[in-house]
Amino acid sequence: MWTEDEDNNKYSTEQEIGTFFGHIQQTQAELVQNMGLSLTNAYKVLAPVGTDVLSGDTIESNDGMYSVKAVKKVELGLNPHLVLIVQQDEVEGS
């Protein structure tokens, strides 16, 4: 990860990286709005409960990078899981 010091000098820092199995799919605008978010290119990722992910994290997938905007725990029914609302990051030069 690249960051800057108080004099705007860029340097790299170590960053904890984890992996998890999740399912990503395009989300409905209604879900995003109900969560009080205003996003373009919004997706939801279904992940196991206990996945170490927070709002502000970045997820890398085979098809791009996604910024986590919200994390919601769903405990209804027989399949408790996390719903991550993410926005696909723009790729420079695209």
Secondary structure, 3 states (H helix, E strand, C coil): CEEECCCCCEEECCCCCCCCCCEEEECCHHHHHHCCCCCCCEEEEEEECCCCCCCCCEEEECCEEEEEEEEEEECCCCCCEEEEEEEECCCCCC
